[in-house]
Amino acid sequence: MNIYKVPFDFTHEEKVFGGYLSFRQMLYLIVSVISVGILFISVPIVLKTIIFLSVVAMFITFAFLKVGNIYADKYFFDILKFIFRKKIFIFER
């Protein structure tokens, strides 16, 4: 029996919400809206605003920005995995 390798490409996402947003993008948008809860912590209003805007900007970037063919969230998590992976150091003279 012959076995053939079938090429497949999963670089695209199915747009589930209104034909415009994928599930991953919608999840990031929901989390960025929920981050309004940061405004209810007891710190100065300037600090609240800075934290809120940075969190929303990060999640919006993760949802929509592509670096090459990879979305920014996957790129960010790949960088984190690279930084925190177990490294092998070889010391030679």
Order of alpha helices (4+ residues) and beta strands (2+ residues): beta-beta-alpha-alpha-beta-beta-alpha
